[in-house]
């Protein structure tokens, strides 16, 4: 289960390293092929059904973005004749949609969701989990996976890339780790929060050459992805798009509280306030914990990844229902750290109830009037986030308690 920080040192070693990793991935897929094939078929079926029966607003936004990019028109204004919301992603994201944008709507949308499903499966295989733990993560994530798939959202892609970033960082694969985290950033800007993992000594001051290599690769990949749209647009047009994107992000920052800690506080007080103090507090709690326990073992660093995923929901003023696949995939991993089955199942039932069951059609009458108003969806993570930070400290100090463990356990 422990990832090896092996680094290829020459061409033969690199070839052998890649071959072994491919063999491991293939064997893991074969062992859980029924589960993974079910997920792929489910993703394709939901995509096709929605494509022909419902309005694919998110997909239409993604697809139209490439056309607007090459036309030189602003990506960040409303086009009511094409779709019903604003495009809020980077110009690079619009560029990367090119292969799918030229396809028929139904096919491009289906392939987009299948890409998310395959990334999700690949991340599950690569994480240092047992097969039973992978199945546990799968079933816990499934309700939110379905919701995100039906909405043709990008959150499945995002959380999978974050998981792969951690895996590649552990393995010392700097190019792949840089591509993973920066692709998540160019999908949604808060993906860059994963870079806070570099606070851990395993990635930073204890290995200065490794840190320098990562910084150099991150900068190189960032420049490449930033200017990738130059292939289809001129310099002035690209600068214009980035200016428009920054304008939208500034405007977007002050508009809502979302299904977040701020949303809960607002629902209880009804008073207007700025999100910034809460987000500063969240950043201090996250970075402070990472810095205080920077010598954590691998299990502590995995908890760090989980804490980052929770942070992206708890302190995100734009958290909405589809965002929670990010937290739920992390939660599926988190519960494996609890050896006490009663506590583990209490957390599973509590979290699935608040996040998925109460937002199902069974309670549709109460969704907007009660659950949305009080941001019920985020309630479990107000407990899980600080608990995760505490567990990072426990792993660092090698302390054990009856209900907690420093190594993941099977469900």
C-alpha positions, 0 to 999 in steps of 0.5 A, a space after each residue: 500500500 505504500 507508494 515508493 518515491 522511486 525516481 527513474 535515473 536513466 532510459 532503461 530504468 524509466 522504461 521499466 518503471 513505466 512498464 511496472 506501473 502499467 502492469 499494476 494499473 492493469 491488474 488493479 482494473 482487472 480485479 475490480 473490472 465489474 465495478 469499473 465497467 459498471 461505472 463506465 456504462 452508468 456514465 455513458 447511459 446517464 449522458 446519452 439519456 440526458 443528452 436526448 431528454 434534457 437541456 445540457 446547459 453546462 455542456 453547451 457552455 463548455 462547447 460554445 466557449 471554444 467557438 467564442 475563443 476562436 471568434 475573439 468574442 468575450 468568453 465571459 458574457 451571457 449568450 442567452 441564445 446559446 445557453 443560460 449561464 456564464 462561462 467561468 473557466 479559463 481560456 485554456 479550458 476553452 482551448 482544451 474543449 476543441 476536440 469535443 466541440 467539433 463533435 455532435 452535441 450528444 457525442 461530445 457530451 458523452 465523451 466529456 462525462 466518460 473522460 471524467 469517469 475514466 479519470 475517477 477510475 484511474 485515480 482510484 487505482 493509483 491511490 494507495 488503497 486496498 480493493 475493498 477500500 476502493 469499492 468503499 470510496 466508489 459506493 460512497 461517492 456514487 450518488 454525487 457522481 451521478 448528480 455531477 454526471 447528469 449535469 455534465 459538470 467538471 468536478 469529477 475531473 477536478 477531484 480526480 486530478 487532485 488525487 493524481 497530483 498527490 499520487 505523482 507527487 509521492 512518486 516524484 513524477 514532477 511532470 505528471 504532478 505539475 500537469 495534474 494540479 495545473 489542469 485542475 487550476 485551469 478548470 477551476 481556480 481553487 484547484 491550486 490550493 492543492 499546492 499547499 501540500 508542499 508545506 510538508 517536509 517530504 516535498 520541500 526543505 528536506 529534499 531541496 533538489 526535488 522541490 526545485 525540480 517541482 517548482 521549475 516544472 510547475 512554472 514551465 507547465 504553467 507557462 505552456 498551459 497559459 499560452 496554449 490558446 495562442 495556437 488559435 488566437 492572437 496575442 491581443 485576443 488572448 490578453 483580452 480574454 484573461 482580462 475578462 476572466 479576471 474581471 469576472 472572478 472579481 465580480 463573482 467573489 462577492 455574490 454568494 455564500 454557497 453551501 459552505 461555513 459562511 452559508 451556515 452562518 448566514 442562514 443562522 444570523 441573516 446578517 450580511 458579512 464578507 466571506 474573506 475573514 472566514 476564508 483567511 481563518 480556513 487558510 490559516 488552519 490548513 497551512 498552520 496544521 501542515 506546517 506544525 506537522 510537516 514531518 508527517 508520514 505518508 498517511 498524514 500527507 494523505 490526510 492532508 489531501 483529504 483536508 484540502 478537498 474538505 477545505 474546497 467545500 467548507 470555505 468555498 463561497 461558490 459551493 453548490 450541490 455538484 461541488 460535493 463530489 470533491 468532498 465525498 471522494 475524499 470522505 470515502 478515503 477518510 473513513 478508512 482511517 477509523 478503526 471503530 466500526 460504530 464511529 465509521 458507520 455513524 459518519 457514513 450514515 450522517 454524511 450520506 444523509 445530509 449530502 445525498 439522501 435529503 437532497 434526493 427526490 424523496 425530500 424534494 418538497 423541503 429542498 429549497 425551503 429548508 435544506 438549501 436555506 440552512 446549507 445542510 449539505 455542508 454540515 458533516 464537513 464542519 465536523 470532518 474538516 477539523 477532525 481531519 486536521 487533528 488526525 494529521 497531528 496524531 499521525 505526526 506524533 505517532 499517537 493512537 486512540 481507540 477510535 482513530 488509526 494512522 493507517 487506512 482500514 477497509 470498510 
